[in-house]
Amino acid sequence: MTKRKEWFEVSTIGDLLVRAASQFPDREAVIFPDERRTYQQLYDNALQVARGLFALGVRSGEHVGLMSANCPEFIEGLLGASMLGCVVVPINARHKASEIGYIIENANLVALLTTAGENEYTNFTQLFCDALPSLADAESPAALALTQVPRLRSTVLLRGEGRRGFVGQPEFLRLAETINDGEVHAARLRISVSDLALLVYTSGTTANPKGCMLSHETIVRGSVHRTRTRYATSEHHIAWNPGPLFHIAALAPFIGVMGVYGTYLTDTFFEPGRAIALMEQENVEMAWPWFPAIVQGVLDHPTFDPSKLASLRKIMLIGPPALAKRVLDTFPGTELLQACGMTETAGIFALSDPEDTQEQRIHTQGRAAVGMEVRIASLSGEGDAAPNEVGEILVRGYCVMDGYYRDPEKTASSLDKDGWLHTGDLYLRTEEGSLIFNGRLKDMLKVGGENVAAIEIEAYLCEHPCVAIAEVVGKPDPRLDEVPVAFVELKPGKAAQAEELIEFCKGNIASFKVPRAIYFMNPGSWPMSATKVDKRALRNMLCE
């Protein structure tokens, strides 16, 4: 039941920036420890990106990939492409060449934006060249013609120059100067809130990641509303979020902050001491540590002193009750929020209620967000689960994705004819209506906030010449929630050590997907459930 008057603001991502720059041009929009941008600077630089893309022939509705660590250029690339009406495809900066190559092709990218620098932690240009072997030798990165990905026309550096296969930043800026601002604004003002804004890839139960199609309304409406009504406690909202901006857990909060003309604190990487100093210096109002590893890193750091964060009013956390209680004990004057969310729902679809007790905040993940509907479907397949009965949570409302890009079969299996998203996550609803997470129905791991499909790791392990069968399960981990471990059967007459198989994975699949341990199985010793390996039994073996 709605307990207060509610109303939504809905706009395109580009319009959010234009409005903020018009209302508060000199207010700082985003702050890193070593760099910052006002809304006017963010607008000017994003407009330059949009003009540069237009000069390269990119037009509204086309798909633009964006891959870098957190930095002002990532934000400017995101907003610039959005202003032009392009569909932005943020690529996980931890992906390896094979994963990147798949997304470039599957997403039908026409342009790629990335960064380069002398002290870069990740060589993104090399990753793209590994994914697309002919890229480094391309005669003109501004007019590509690659057989592997014929739709890709341009590869651009938003920072840096002198990399083979890429238009350097100086040249990109020169191209931008040839285009009038009016071309961009004409495109921006034609965008509908129902148009596709983002294509965010997430791992599932298939071998390759799936592209979640999110419209402007889907990503903007809830993000801005929750920031305005639940997060902001002053006219100038200041929020800290250390997460990577290619991830919905950071991207949606950033859009919410921009929607209330706030200031977003983040960093290129998470280091507890830097994060603490930044929050203290900028008088943070709300913190989004999200996951246990981040929270514990801050609380256990030698420089941490809660008295120096007196401005802190809200903390968003998804974690076990013991950690939630520790946070509340450390910050007794703050409001702890827990939530339910996923990429397919543009982030949060349920949130702690303002009237929730401290006990409810510690032990539950809130209730359906304003305007959203949730059901707990009985695992028997008949109707809804009873209160306190575990079932699959279904979600319906404005924040649900339009479907999986170029995959009608997976879309049909996830979105039913009545508009309910079948999440594959297990929840129960208490007598009071609060939701409690109970794991995943699908065979998917959650490693430090990253979705990892077991089949992705299994498929790669089976490429090793000695491996016959590989089955991956999650092992509970106090820092990352869970980590992947693999059970492996070797081919007859073959020999391999656990360390060898782990090394085989390192550098070839994302680091968070690399198994932390390998256990060898003999032929015929697998626990079976009908025709399949019983993974629940494998998890029990880990406990033993």
N, C-alpha and C positions, 0 to 999 in steps of 0.2 A: 504494500500500500504506500502510495506517495505521501510523505509526511510534511512536505513543504512545497511552496510554489517552485516549479522547475521550468527552465527554458534553455534551449540550445542555441549556440552560434554555429553556423556551418559555412565554411568558405573553402576555397582552394588553398593549397600550401603556399603558392606564390602570393596570393592576396594577403595572407597572414604577415608575410615579410613587408610588403608594401605598406600595409596599415601600420605596423610597428615603426617602420622608418619614418612615416609621416607624423605619427603621434609623439614618439620619443627618439628622435634621430641621434641624440648624444648619449643616450643610455647604453651601457655596455650589455650586449646581447649574449656574448659567450666569452668566458675567461679561462685560459690555460695558465699554468704557472709562469710561462715565459712569453705568452702572446695573448692578446685580447682584441675584440672587435666590437665597435658600437653598432647599433642597428643601421645607421647610415653607411658605415663602412661595409657591413655585411650586404646591404642592398646594392651598393655600388659594385662590389666585387662579384656578386651573384649575377647582376645585370651584364657584367663583362663576360662571364662564362656563357650566359645565354646568347649574347651577340656572337661570341666565338663559335659556338655550336651552329648557329644560324649560318655563319659564313662558310662552315664546312658542309652545308647542305642538310643539316639535321632539322627536322620539322616536327610540329606537334603530333603526338600519337606514336612517334617512333621511340624505340627503347635504347636507353643510354646506361651503360654499366659504370659503376663507381666503386673503386677499390683502393683503400689506403688505411693507415692507422688514423685514429682520431686526430684531427688537426683542423684549423680554420678552412683550409682548402676543401676538405671533405664536405663541410657544411655549405660552403659557397658553391661547390659542384652540385650538391643535392638541390639547393634552392634555385640555382641558375637553370638547371635542366627542368625543374618544376615550373618556373616562370614561363618557359617556352612551351609548356604543355607536353613535355616528354614524359614517358614512363621511366622512372628511375629504378635501376636494379642494383641495390647495394650488395656487394660481394664480400663474403666473410674473409677477412684479412688473414685467417689462419688456414684457409683452403690451400691445397697443393695443386700442381699443374693439371692433373687429370680431372679434378673437380671443377677447376676454373674453365677448362676447355669445354666440359659438358654444359656449364651454365651459359657460356658465350653463345654456343650453338642453340641450345634449347630456348633461351630467352630472346632469340632473334635480335641481338644487339647490333646497332648500326654504328655506335661509337663507344669508346672506352675512355674513362677519365681515371688517372692515377697520379702518383707523386714519386719524385726521386730526390735524393740528396746524398751528400757525402757521408753523413753519419746515420743513414737509415738502418733501422733494426731489421727490416725485411726488404729485400730487393724485389719490388713489385714488377718492375719492367722485365727482370729475368724470369720471374714466374710466368708472365704472359708469353714470353718468347719460348719457354719450355712447353706451355700449353699449346701454342701455335708456332711450330718450328719454322715456318716460312716467314714469320713476322719480322725477324731481325734483318732479313735481306730484302724486305720490301722497298721498292724504289721511292714510293711516296706514302708516308704514314697518314697524309691528309686525304689520300684517294686510294685506299687499299683495294686489292682484288685477290683475296686469298681463297684458294680452292676449298680449304677446310671449312671456312665460314664465309660464304660469299656475301652475306648481308652486311658484314662488318666493313665499314668504309673509313673509319678514322680512329687513331689511338693518340691520346693527348696527355701531356704532363701539365697538371695544374700547379706544380712546383718542380723546378729543375729543368735541365736541358742536357743535350749531348748524349742522349740514349738512342741507340739504333732501333728503328722501328716506331719511334714516337715523335710527334710534333712537340717541340719544347715549349715551355711557358712563354718565353719572349715572342716566338712566332705566333703562338695562339693569341696573345694579346694584340699583336699587329693585325691579325685577321679580324679580331673583334672591332677594331677601329674603323673597319670598312662598312660596318652595319649600323644603321640608325636605331636609336632606342625604340622608336615607334614600332619597328617590326616585332620586337619582343612583346611590347605592351598590347599590340593588336592580337597577338597569339594568346597572351595571358587572359585577356578579357573575354575570349571565346571559350575558355575552359569551363566545363560543367562540373559540379561537385560529384556527379555520378561517373565522371570519366576515370579511367584507371590512372592512379598516381604512382603506385609502387608495385614492384614485383619482387617479393622478398622470399628467398629460397630457404627452406627448412628441411631438415632430415626427417624421414618417416620410416615406414617399414619396407621401403623399396630400396633398390641398390643405389639410386640417384636421388639427390635432393629435389623437392617439389617447389614450384614457384607459386606462392600465394598471391592472388590478385587482389589488391587493396585500392579502393577508390579514394578520392579526396575526402568525401564525407566519412568513409569508414575510419580513416586514420585521424582526421581532424576533430570530428564531432565529440567523441568521448574524451579524447586527450585534453582538449581545451576546457570542456565542461568540468571535468574532475579537477583540473588545476584551479579553475575559477572558484568552484564551490567547496572543494575538499582539501586542497593542498595549500593554496595561498592564504597567508594570514596577515599580509600587509599590502599596501598599494604597490610596493616594489618587491616582487617575489624573487627570492634567490635560492636556487636549487643546485645541489651537487649530485652528479651521477657519474661514476667511474667507468660505466660499461661502454663497449665499442658501439659506435653509432650505426654500424651496419646491422645491429641486433635490435629487434623490436623493443626490448626492455630499456634501451637508451633512446632510440629514435622517437618513440611515441612520447616519452616525457619531455624531450627537447621541443617537439612540436607544441605540446601543452604550454611550456614555459613561454615560447614565442607568442602564443595566442593571448597571453596576459601581459605582454610587454616586459617579461621578467628577464633575469640574468641566469645563464646556465654555466655552472662550473664543471669542468672535466679535465682530462689529461690525455696525453698520447698513450700512456700506459698507466697501470695502477701500481703505485708504490705507497704504502701506508703513510710514511713520513711526509711525502709531498702532498698527499691528499689531506692530511690533518692540517698542515700549514696553510693550504689553500682555503679550507673551510674556515679556519680561524681568521685569516686575513680579510676574507670577503664577507664575514658575518652571515654564514649560511643559515637559511630559514628551514629548508627541508632537505633531508638526505635520502638518497636512493641507493643504499648499499646492496639491496636486492638479495644476494645469496650469502650463505654462511662464510665462505672463504673470504669475502670482502669484509664482512662485519668483524670476524675474528682477527683479521689482519690489522684493522684499525684499533680495536679494543685492546689488543695485546702489544701494541707498539710502545716502546719506551717513552716516546714523546707525547703519548695520548694523555690529555687532562680534560675531563668532561667540563670542568668549570670554565674552560676557555671557549666553550661552544655554547655560551649562554643564549645566543640568538636562535639556537635550534629549537624548532617547534614540532616538527613532524619527521617520522622515520618510516620508510617503506621497507619491509623485510618479508621474505618468504623463507621460513626456516623452522627447525624443530622447536618444540615448546621450551626446552632448556635455554636455548639461545635467545628466544624471544623474551623470556623472563629476565635474562641477564641484561638485555638492552633496556628494558623498562626499569630495572633496578639502577642501572647506570645513569639513565636520563628520566628521572621520575616526573619531570615537568613536561615531557613531550607526549605527543599522541603517536602510538604505534599503529601502523596500518599493515595488514596482510591482504593478499589478493590472489585471485586466480587469473591466469592469462596464458595466451599462446599466440604464435604468429598468425594463425588462421583467424584470430579475433582482433587483429591489430593491437595486441597487448591485452590489457585488463578487461575482463568481462564480469568479474565479481570483486567486491571490495569490502573491507571492514566498515560496518555501519557506525555513524556518529554516536549512536546510543549503546553500542556494544560495551560490555564490561571488560575490565582488564583481563579477566579469566578467558573470555571469549576471544580477545585479541591474541592471547598467547596460544590458544589451542585450535583456532579455526581460521579459515581463509575468507571470512566475510560472507556477503550475500550478493545477489545479482545487482550489478550496477544499474543506475537510473536508465530506464528505457530498454533494458535487456531482459530476456527471459531465460531461465535455466530449468531443466528437468533432470531428474536422476532416473534413468531407465533401468528397470529390473534386468538383471543378468539372465533371468529365465526367458526373456524375450516377450513377456506379457505385461504391458502397462508400466507404471512407474513403481520404483522401489518405495517401501514403507520408510517412515522416519527411522534414522539410525541403521538403515540397511544399505550396504555398499552396492552401487550400480554405476553405469556409465553416465557421465554428465553430458547433456546435450544443451546447445546454446543457440538462441535465435535472436536476431535483432540487427540494428544498423551497423554494428561493428564486425559482423561476420563477412569473411572474404567472399568474392564473387565466384571463386573456384580455384582449381589448380591449372596453371597455364599449360595449354597444349596437352591436357590429360583429362579428357571427358570421363574415362572410366573411374579414375580415382576421385574426380569431382562427384560423380554419381554415387560412389560408395560412401562419401563423407557428408554430402548435403542431400537430405531427402526431399520429397516433393512438397512437404509442408514448410521447408526452409530451415529445418533443424540441422545444426552441425553436429555430427557424431564425432566427438573429440577423441575417443579411445582412452580417455582418462577416467580413473575410478574415484568416485567421491561418495560421501554420505551426507545427508542433510539432517541436522539435529532437530529435536522437537521445536526449538526456538527459530529454526530456519537457517542456521549457520551452516556453511559448507566446510567439509574436512576432506583433504586430499588423501587418497589411499593407494596411490601407485598408478601404473599405466596398464591399460588393457592390451595395447599393442606391444609388440616386442621392441621397445625403444628405451634407450638409456638417457638419463639426464646428467650430464657431466659438467659440473660447475656452471649450470645455466644453459649449456649447449645441448640441443637435441641430437642424439646419435643413434642411427639405425644400426642394430646389430649386424644386419645383412651386409652393410657396407664394409665392415671390418672383416666379416667372414669371407666375403667375395675376394677381398684383397689377399688375405692369408692363403686362400686356396690357389693363388697364382704362384706361390712358392713351389718349386719342383718336388719338394719332399712331402707336402701336405695333401692328404686325401680328404679329410673332413675337418671343418672348423665350426665350432658353435661358441658364440659370445654371449655372456651374461653380465649384468652389473653387480659389482661387489660394493656393499655400503662403505662410504668413506666420510669421515667426520668433517673434512674440509670441502669436498667437491660434491657431496650428496651421494654420488656413486661413481665408480670408475670401471672401465671395461676390463674383463679378464677372459681368456680364451681357453676352451678345451679343444684339443687337437688330436686327431688320429693320423699317423704318418702312413705313407704309401709302403707297401711291402718291400723290404730290402733297403729302405731309405733310413737315414739317420739325421737328426737335427737336434740342436740344443735350444732351450727356451730363449736364451739370450740372442741366438741367431735369428729366431723368428721375430723377436721384438725389434732388433736392429733392421730387419727387412722392412718393417713398417715405418720406422722413423724416417722422416724427410719425404715420404711418398704419400702418406695420408696425413690429415690434420693431426697435430700433436695430441689433442684431447681424445682422438680416436684410437691412439696406440695402446694396445693391451698392456696393463701393468704387470700381468703374470700370465704364464702359459702352463696349462696342466695337460699331460699326455694321457690319452685313453688307448686301451688295447682294443683290437677288433672284437665286436660282440659284447663289449662291456658298457655300451651306452645305455642309459636309462631311457626307455621308450614309452611314448604315449600313443597308442594305436600305431600310426605309420611315421610319427615324427619323434625326434629327440625331445624328451621331457625337460624343458629348461628350468622348471620349478625344482626338479630333482637335482639339477646341476647346481642351482643356488643353495640348496640344502647341503650339498657336498662341500661347498665353500665354508659353510658354517661349521661343518664337522672337522 
